[in-house]
Amino acid sequence: LMADLPVVNHAELEKIKAIANSADDTAVVMLNLNRYSSEANFPEGALYREYMEVLNQLLVEVGGKILWQSPSHANVIGSQVIDEALGIWYPSHAAFMNLMTAPSSERNMALRAQAVMHADLHRLKDYTVPLPA
C-alpha cells in the first residue's frame, strides 16, 4: 500500500528552501492532517505505534518535536476525513528540509507508506507561549 501523497505545492517548497538558505530562517510549525490505513489500525495498532516511534526518533535527529497530537472525532464543516492532527515544531525551515536526509528518514518513509493513507501538510507561523502571570 503506497501513501496517497497530495499534489506537491512546488512554489511553497521553493519558499521553504529559500527561507532555509537565508539568514532569516525561523522556527516553523507544520500542521499534519493524517488519515491512516486499515493496516495501521489507528490508534492501537503495531504499525501505527512503530510509525510514531520512528517519527519521534526522526524529529529528534532534526531538532523538532510534536507539540500536540489529537484524534479527530468528526469533520464538522467540509469533506476532509482525517484520523489525527499533529502540530510539529521545527527549530528552522532548514530542520524541516533535513527530514529527508536524516538517519531515520528512509525507515520513516517506508513506515509512512504503509501507515498513512492520506496526509495534508500546512506550514504555520511559529508560535510563542505566553508566560504565566
N, C-alpha and C positions, 0 to 999 in steps of 0.2 A: 504494500500500500504506500503510495507516494503522497506526500503532503500536498495539498492544494495551495500553491503559492499564488497570492493575488498578483495582479499586474504590477510590476515594479515601477515606481514613480522615479524614473531616471533623473529628472530635473531635481527632485528632492535629494536623491543620493549625491548628486553633484554639489548641492548646497552643503550637505553634511561633510563631504570631503573637503570642500573649500574652508569651512569653519575649522575642521580638524587640522588643516595645514596652515592655519593662521595664528597670529599672536592673540587673537580674540576668542580662542576656543574656550568654551564654558561647559559647565555640567549640564546634563540633559536628562529628562525623564522620558522613557518610552512606555506608552500605554499599549499593552498586548491584549488583544481580544481573541481568545482561542476557543475553537470547537475541537474536541478530541475524538479520535477514532473509537469504535467499539472495542478494539483490541486494547486500547489504553485503559478502559474500564475506570474512567474518572469518577470519583477521586480515590478509590480504594485499590485500583489495580497495580500490579507489579510493574508494568510498563510505564504507567504514569509516574509512579514513585521513582523509578530509575531515571526517567527523563528529568524530573525535577532535581534529583540528586546531582546529575551531571550538569544541568543548567546552573545550579548554585555553584558548583566547582568552577565552571567556565566564568561565571561572573566574578568570582574571587580572583581568577587569573587576570582579568582586565580591570579590576578595581571597582566593579559595580556591585549592586545588591538589590534584592527585591525589597521594595518599601512596603508593599502590601499585595495580597492576593485574595480574591474572593470568588466563590462560585456565583454564577448568575442563576437566579431563580426563574426569570422570565423577561422577555423584552416587552416593555410597556408601550413604546412607540417605535415603529419601524419593523423591518422584517428580518434583521440580522439575528441569528440564533447563535449564542455562544455558551460554553460551559463555564468559562473562567475569565476573569480580568486580572491582569497583573500590572502593577506600576513598578517599573525597573529603572533605577537611578544609575547613571554612569557619571564618573567624575569629569568626563570630557567627551566631545564628539569623537575624538581620536580613540578613546577607550571603546566606544561603541563600534567603531570600524575595526578595531583589533579582535572583535569576536570571531572573525573568520580565519584568523591566523593563530589564535591562542592554542595551547597544547590540547585542550579538551574539545576543540571545535569539531573535529571530524566525528568523534563519538556522539557529541550533542546533535549534530546534523543527522546522523544515522537514526538516533532515537526519535528525533523530531519528525523525521519522515514516516516513522511508524505510528507515533502517538498523536500527532497534530493533524487533524483532517483539514482545518482551515484556520488561518490566522490573519488578522489585520493589525497593523502596527502604526501607531501615531506618535510623531515627535512632539513633545510638550516642552514648554519652558521649564527650567529648573525651578524649584520652589524654595522658600525659606520657612522654617518652622518658627513661629513666634515664641519668644521666651515667656515662661510663666510669669505672671505679675507678682 
